[in-house]
Amino acid sequence: MIIAPAVDDLTASGVWDGRTFRLVGPVPRLTSSRFHAYGSESRPIHLFVRLPEGGLYLGTLSHASSTWTRDPEVLRQGDLWLDSPLSRDVLDRVRPPAAPSSLPGLDWLDHLPADPVEALRLFLRTWHPAPAAEPEEPPPAIPVPPALAEFYRLTRGRPHARGVQNFIRPPGELGLRADGLLAFGHENQGYFEWVLDPGQDEPTVWTIDDYQERHPERERLTGFLLQFSLYEAAVDAPYRAWTGPLPTPVAEELTTRLRRVPLKTWMWPLYRISFYVAPGLIATVETDEEQEECDISLGAAHRSVLRPLAGLDIDWTAFDG
């Protein structure tokens, strides 16, 4: 039996969404082993949430996913699925809506398209809190364009700003390819890498895929780094939502509520991603013009930012609001 408080706190165990209970560790193996039990060792896991009027029974749980500490005997975090999903009314009782104390603003957006360097500075400082002390870091082994040098300066001590899905390589690991281009970033599984001419101040960024095909980015380096930062911030946001392919008119119903980032399409022609934002929210919109469809993914700094979107006629694949 699990008895949990009615909270909405990233650092505490509680109901995460209408389907998921998130158990935040550390949890010793003696307890967590129940999540993986099968056959004769399997027993139901029951969930109650404490409310002022008493415990509310939410049903039984089954294991969905888990992550472990370096100690293989200690669970760091586990997601358990409710066998009977919760209605919105019940969800609001066991995961009470809360207002954020503050949200990342949009001051950076006002500097586009005229001053992408300042936009990049403000965005990184807005979405990634400053470290207590910036660690020492070796300089690039070879000269790099000013925008990349500034990106390294701004992201020192902010490791997530350099990527959690795709990555900008650390300055000490940069090197030239045989063709003289600088490989400075890559996809998480090595499917593609990003290269540039280090002799130019504001070079074109090239995406080179697994088949050695080259695709020039539509924005120069500074704009590219801002788009990279937007994408990674959305992927790394604590609250997420995404869809499968949506008809373009349905997607427009969502995007008209947001401000479009006035930069050309990112990762063109591989993915054709545009960015839309609101305070505390980043939306990536991948467009398939031939099929007249869009895939939308959202990252939010606070759950309340997603909540108004629950009323849209959208079949969410995942929705943390």
N, C-alpha and C positions, 0 to 999 in steps of 0.2 A: 504494500500500500504506500502511495506517495501522497503526502498532505502538503500543499503549497499555499503560499499567500496569494492574494489577489493583487498582483503588481504588474507593472510594465517597466522592466529594468534590465538593461543589457547585462548587468553583472550578477543578476539573481535568477534562480530557477523560477519558471512560471510558464503559463500558457502563452505560446508565441503567436499562433494564429488559430483559425477555426479547425485545423486538423492536427496541429503540432504542439506538444509540450516539450519545452527545452530544459534539460537538466544541466545546470552549471556546476562543474566540479570544483575541487577534486573529489572524486567518488572512488572509494576503495573497491578492489576487484570482488570482494566478497558480496558486495551489493550489486555492482554493475554486471556481474556474471549472469544475473537473472535475466538481463535483456537478451542474452544470446542462447538461453536454454531451449532445448528442443526435446521432443518426445516425452518420455516419462518424467524428465526433469523440469519440463515446462509448467509454469503456474501463471494464472492471470495476474496482471499488474493493474491495480485499481487506483484511480486518481480522484482526490478530493481537493477542493479549494476552500480556504477559510474565508467566510464572509461574516459581517457583523451579526447576522441572524443565525449563524451556524455553518457547518461544513456542507458544501454543495457537491454532490457526487456527479462526476462527469463521464464515468464509464471506464472501460478497460483500454490498455495501451499495448502497443507492440513496437519493437525496435525498428527505427528507420535508418539512423546513421550515428556514428560516434567518432570522436577523436581522442587520442591518448596523450599523456605526458611522456617525457622521456623514460619514465618508469613505466614499463608495460603493465604494471599491476594497478595503475591509477588512471581513471577516466578523467579527461579534461572537460569534455562536453558531450552530451548525447541528446539526440532528437528522438522522441517517441511519438508515434502516430496514434491519435484517438481512433478507436474502431468505429465510433459514431461522431461525425463532424458536428461542430457547434454552430448554432444559429448566431446571427449578428447580435441579437439581444442578450443571449447568454454570454457571448464573447465580451461584450461591453461590461458585464458584471464581474467576470473573472480576470479580465485584463482592462482595468478602467482607463478610459481615454485621458491623456494628460497633455498639457500645453508645454511647448519648449520654452526654456529660459531665453534662448537666442537661437538664431539660424544664420548660416553663412549667407551674406548678402550678395547683391549684384553690382556693386560699385565698379568692379573690374570690367563689366560688360560695357559700360559707358565709354571705355577707351578704344573700343573696336568700331570700325576697322583701322582707325588712324594710327593707333599706338599699341600694337600687339605686345611689345616688350613690357609696357606698364600693365597691360591686361594680364599677362602671364604672372608678373610679380604679385599683383593684388590677388589673383585667383589662388595661387599656391599658399599665400599667407592666410587667406580666408578659410580655405578648406583643410589645411594641415597646420595644427597648432605648432608654435615655435618650441623647439627643444629647450630644456633648461640650460644646456650648454652645448654649443656646436662642437662636435668632435673634430679632431684633426683628420685630414684626408689628403692622400698624396695627389698632387696636381696631375693633369693629363700628361701622358708620356710624350705626346706630340701636340703641336698647336691645334686648337679647335676654333671654330667660328664663335664670335662674341655671344650669340644667343645660347649656344650650348654651354659655354663657360658660365654664363649667368644662370642657366638652369641648374648646373651643378652647385653653384654657390647657394641658390635659393633652397635646394633640396638637401643640403648637408644636414644630417640629423633627422631628416624626414624620409625614412626608407620607403614608406608606402608611396610617396610621391614619385618615385622612380619606377613604380610598376608592381602590380600584384597579378595581373593577367598576362601582360606583355611587359617588356623591360627595356629601360635605357641602361646601358652598361656602365658600371662604375668607371670614373675617369682613369683609374690606374690599370684598367683592363682594355683600354682602347688600343687599336692597332690598325695598320693599313692592310688592305687586301692586295693581291698581286696586281690588280688593275689600278692601284693608287688611290682607290676610294676608301673612306673611313667607315667601317662598320660600327655603328654606335648603339644599335638597338635590335631586339629580336622578339619573335613570338615565343610563347612559353614552351612549345614543343618543337621549336626549331623549324616550323613550316616556312617562315619567311624572316628576312632581316632587313633592317633599314640602313642605308648607306648614303653618304654625301661626299662632295668634293671639299676637302678641308682647306683648300686654297681660296675659297670664296667667303665673303663676309655673311651673305644671306643666301646660302645655296639651296638648290632644289633637293628634296629628299626623295630617294628612290626606294621602292619596295621591291625586293628581289625574292621571288617565291621559290618553292622547292624544285620547280622546273627551270630555274634560272631565267625566268621571264622578268623583265624590268617594267615597273609601273611608276611614272613620276607622280608625286603628290601634287595636288592642285594649289596648296599653300606652301610658301617657302618655309624655311626652318622654324622661325619664331611662331608662325601660325600653326605649324605642325605640332610643335611642342605644347602649345596650348590645347590643341585637340587631343593629343595623347594624354595630357593631364586631366582633361574633362572625362575622357573615357575611363581612365583608371580610377578616378574619384567615384564615378558611378558604380563601377564594378566592386569597389572596396567599401561602399557605403553600408552602414549597419542595417538599413532597411531597403529591401529590393522589391521590384515587381517587374514582370515581363509577360509578353504575349507570344503566341504563334502568329502566323501571317494574318494581318487584318486588311480588309478592303480600305483603300486610301481614304474614302469619305469618313469611315469610322475613326481612322487614325487622326484625321484632321480635327475631329471633335475634341480629341485630347490635346493636340498640339496648339490649337487656337487659345487655350488657357495659359500657354507659356510664351516666353520670348525666344525667338530663334537667335542663335549665336551667328552673327553675320560673317561667317567664313565659308569658303567653298567646301564641297563635299569631301569628307575625309576617307582615306583608304579607297579611292576611286581608281580603277573600276571594279576592284574586287568585292567591296561591300557597300559603297555609296552611303556613308553614314553622315547624317546631319545631327546637330545638337540643339536642344531646346532646354531652357532653364527657368526656374523660379527660385525665390529664396529657399535655400536648403534642399533644392531638387535639381537633378540633372537627368535629362531624357536623351537616349540615343535612338535615332530613327534610321533604320536601314531600309532603303527603298528599292523595290523591284518594279521598275517602270513598265516592263513588258506585261507583268501579271497584274499591275495596278494594285500592289499590295505593299504593306510595310510591316516590319518586325520592330516592336518597341520594347526597350528596356529602361527601367527607371532605377535611380539610386537616390535615397533620401537621407538627410542627416537626422531626421526625427520622424517617428511613425505618423504623427499628425499631418505631415505634409502629404502623405499618400491617401489619407482617409477620405478627402472629398472626391477622389477618383473612383471610390468603390461604387458610386451610383451610376457610373457610365455603363452603357450597354456593351461591355467588353468581357470576353471570356478569358480571364487571366489564367495563365499557366501557373504562376506563383504570384502571391500578393501579400505583402507584409503589413498592409494598412488595416 
